[in-house]
Amino acid sequence: MTPHWTAALGRINACAEAVTWAKAYPSLAEAWDACERADWMLWLLDRTCGVQGRTTHRALPAAAAMHDLATLVRTRHQAPPTLPEAP
């Protein structure tokens, strides 16, 4: 029997939470499409995109910075929560 694709995540030392979450998906592509954790996605890219120092690997800090900037912009432009009316 072929092991689930998430066995590869264990071999590259992914956190247990990510591996458990990913087991719900039949493929990496489907998990990637459903993932809302940019930190997990950046971590996986860092582990799998090639040799450190090469062009593909040097792009990761820029991707991480773009994620941080997008998060900052998104949180600053959200409407404040609505408080319940007093009884």
Secondary structure by P-SEA (a helix, b strand, c coil): cccccaaaaaaacccaaaaaaacccccaaaaaaacccaaaaaaaaaacccccccccccaaaaaaaaaaaaaaaaaaacccccccccc
